[in-house]
Amino acid sequence: MKRHHSASLSLLLVSAVALAGCADGSAGASDDEPEGSSSAATSSPSADAVDPAEREAQEAAGPTTRLAVTHDGGVAVLDGATLETLGDFEADGFLRVNPAGDGRHVFLTEGGGFRLLDAGTWGEPHGAHDHYYTTEPVLTDVTVDGDHPGHAVPHHGTGALFFDGTGEIRTYDLADLSTLAEEGYAEELPTEAAETAEAHHGVAVVLEDGSRLETLGDEEQRSGAHVVDADGEEIARSEDCPGVHGEAALSDGTIALGCEDGVLLFDGESFTKIDAAPDYARSGNLFPADDSPVLLGDYNTDPDGEEPMTEIALIDTESEEITRADVGAAYNFRSLARGPEGESLVLAEDGALHTFDEETGEELDTLEIMDSWTEPDEWQEPRPAIRVVDDIAYITEPDAEQIHMVDLAAGEVLNTVDVGFTPNEITAADGEVVEGVSAESDAEHGEEAGDSHDHEEAGDSHDH
């Protein structure tokens, strides 16, 4: 099913970019002289300069996107409309970023655990409408410590943090994140602990009824998944998913897991396997779209990992069929995303953003973004990445130390900014109200007319 989304976000972004251009006297962005500069990165506040309890909140006209971008030495928070760096925080080691699930917070994965980053954007419900706020971003001291932190998966109001070194799972209530923010991050995040039978690189998802889906495996191999109820009793199991990796939640509640020979689905009661045609066809990273039964997946047919991926998989969870589409260029696990109408997006090594129809696999459009590039040997090394919020795609270009903002509806680059560092991972906090998570506002507002803004988690694929 196709969906029609409002173009209000892109209109707001176009206005913000235009105002920024008027303020600094620059013309529109061009290949020779991209709009923006690295000055914000060098003068942005540090973590020590911001006391979470003393920040002032400003009301915004609508939800405000903030980007969290890792680099060697820390993580930066950027304004989603102008790409201005609002804060740059020091952190050591190889860093990863994952949305915490509440539209405001991001988990920064460090060597010893998950650390909470407040992107400084959120929404609060108020009767028939919502109010939106922003404040200074801050890297908090709130951590969930453990051995080899891996995937962080929010789902239906509960998040699950997985530690590969022990198989430990720490779950948290998304509503507690708002409480922490209100209290100035003076307390730790309350969590409940569970553990898989064997340590492995895995993932866990807390389902709406309180049961929990967990991957199965050990340090040498991963075989599938099972579901346990709130008391830890197994209620469903499948070991028909070799090399299980990555997860995605569809709008109908189905949970999908990538395998080395297809995709494993759990519909709330039982597991179903969608087999790929070749003996080895790994789809280890899956990307859903609102109200769509089709998943976008990578498609790797080389078990040795020596040949680049040049085809994508479109997995129809209703017909249980996999359609392959040829990109015509190599891509990797950070190259995939979904567009506002469910279209499949691939940022390939030819420097272009390729758009495919989710049902037929037909290529719909190609937009040049950057010069051609080659995937680095180590997966931790920076390479171009894409993140989509509504009809805006944010694309990193590490070699040029740039981030591009693309209007997917118009098929054009809105803005390109030099950030002054080499971007690696990127994620977004969209500032939306999350049903059942965002606290009801007690501010003394009268009953104002307005539309409610619903936020439905599309799910994220978490990759290594």
C-alpha positions, 0 to 999 in steps of 0.5 A: 500500500502506498502512503501520502505524506505531508510535505510540511517538513521539507517546506520548513527545512527549505525556509530554514536553509534560505534564512541561514543563507540570508543571515550569512550572505551566502548564495545557495549551495553549490558543488564548488562552495557548499553552504555552511562552514565548519565554524560551528563545529569548532565553537560548539559547546562541550559536554562540560559547558552544559548543566542538564538541570539548568537548560532552558526550553524553547517552544517550537512550531513543530517537531524539530529534527536533531542528528547525532553523528559520531566521529573520531573522538566524540559525537556531534549533535546537528540541527536537522534544518540547517545542519549547524553543529549544536554540540560536540561531545568528547568520547573515546573509542569506536562509537555507535549511535542508536535511537532510544525510541522516545524521539529525543534520546540516543544511546551512544555505544561505548566500550563499556556500555550504553550512554544516554545522549539528549538531543534536546528535542521532544514533543508533549501531548496536550489534549487534541494537539501536541506541543514541541520543545527544544533545548541544548543537547547534552551527553549525560552521565547516565549509562547502562554498563556491560560487556560488549554492548551491541544492539539497542531496540525500542519497541512498543514502549519498551527498549532492550539493550543487548550485551554480546559479551555475556548475552545479558539483556537490559530492558527499560521503559521509554517513559522513564527517559522523560522522567530522567530529563525532567530530573536533570539526569541525576538518577540512573535509568531503571532497567530489568535484567535477563540473559540468554543461554549462551553469549553471542552477537544477538538481539532482543525485542520486547513485544506488546504483551510483555513477552520477549523475542531473543536470538539463539546462538553461541560465540561460534554460530547463531541459529535462530530465535525463540520467544519467552513469556514474562516469566521466562517460559519458552512459547515459540522457537525456530532454529531455521535461521543460520547466522541470524542478524538484524531485526525489523518491526513491521506496522502489523506487529510482525518481527523480522530477522535476517538469515543467511538463507532468507528471513525469519518472521514472528507474527505474535504466535509462531515463526515462519521462514521465507527462504531465499533461492540460493543456498547462501543469500544473506539479508542481515540488515532489514528496513521496514516502512510504515503500513507496508508489508515489504522489507528492504534488505541487503543481499549478499550471495558470497559467503566469504564476503569478498565480492561486493553486494550489487543487488537488494532484496525486497521481501514481501511478508504477505506473499512470502516472496523475495524480489531481487533488484540490481543496483548496478553498483556496489553498496554496503550495510550503511547504504539502505533506507526507506523513503516517505512512500515506502520506496527503497533507497540505496546509496551506492559506491557510484556516488548516486542515490538510487530509488526503487519501487518497493513492490516491483523492484523497478528503479524509479530515480537516480540522484547524483550526491557525491563522487564515487567511493569504495567501501573500506576494508574494516566495517568500523571505518567511516563510509557514506551513510544515509538516514531518513526522517519523513521526506528528508534524507541526511547523507554523510560524505566522510572523504569531504567531511560533509553532510548532505540534506536531500528532499526526496519528494523533489529529488534534489539536494537542499543543503550541503555543509562542511562539518569540520570532522569525518562523520561515521555513524548517523542517527536522528531524533525526530522530536515527535510525540511517541504515543504512551511514552511522552508525558501529558503536558501540565503546562497552563495552556488553554485548549487550543485548536490544532492537529495531533501528530502521531508517531509510529515507530517504523523500526530500525535495522542495527548492523555490524 
